[in-house]
């Protein structure tokens, strides 16, 4: 016999589908929306949840309501990237549908607009990518670093275990600072950051030496990865004359402790001269998502959703040399649609390259962090 539904049930089903369609299924869209909310945006969201709770439909679970009642950037970004997040998106869709179009709900309503548009991540520019590749050479022993890379020449007099320096003919100097290697000193620094949010100022004197021996008129940029981001900012904090002599600082996968609010990395979030690169699945960086967030930042979401691949420097610029503008261009790299990325391939979507496969392993693993229940299924993470 045919199965019939009553008109009231059909109407309820159609209404639920209409509401659910207001939230995108793409986890990248959800995550990028979540981290764009300000503290004031989240305060208004929580207020609306309490106001509308008596009207909650049966398909919005109590778990979703409890999450929305305590919502902040970190909580929503984590929920957005869960493998099965329908319980969360159903609650969020209901809340967005009930929120008025006016009255300060612009950010909340913007998620509905995102559902109608293709994903547009924060664009990496050529400088961002090139500086990530230059920074990667700081992980190598000094004797293994290239004398020339792309259109840069290494200044070997400044080489140390922590940093490497390159100059180009355009009057720029770049200082690259590595992250953790598998040795007791580095692991000790990682533990110290995890407990206090601050490392020991290990590289301040080295940075000062580089800057003291940089001729007037040469523009200096600094790039750092992971542990190196905290070391650079600690040096700036201990001697503010250092940052005044630097044009721009690039922090790839900055280290933020989830166990303290006194992170050196967060102290510079409002400084536009410091540019942050955060993978929303990276447990080492997402500790900062509970606050307002950096003013100069690029967010991305690792393809495949594996947090163990999300802390790799290679994701920001690839792992190979790229030709200078006046050299013969590599056909694969400059193809407007696709280019090689180590053992993976990136797809150009609105000028943002996303992996088609898991990115290759980057620098040597170092300290092991225990993140507890913050990321389901992840108890240990190698920096």
Secondary structure, DSSP 4 states (H G I P E B T S, - for coil): ------HHHHHHHHHHHHHHTTS-S-HHHHHHHHHH--HHHHHHHHHHHHHHGGG--TTS-HHHHHHHHT--HHHHHHHHTSSS-HHHHHHHHHHHHHS-SSSS-HHHHHHHHHTTS----PPP-HHHHHHHHHHHGGGS-GGGS-SEETTEEE-GGG--SSEEEEEETTSEEEEEE----SSHHHHHHHHHHHHHS-----SHHHHHHHHHTSPTT-EEEEEEETHHHHHHHHHHHH-HHHHTT-SEEEEES----TT-S--HHHHTTT-TTEEEEEETT-TTTGGGGGSS--SSEEEE--TT--GGGTT-GGGGT-SS----TTSPPPTTTT-SSEEEETTEEEEEETTEEEESSPPPP-SPP--EE--TTSSTT---EE-
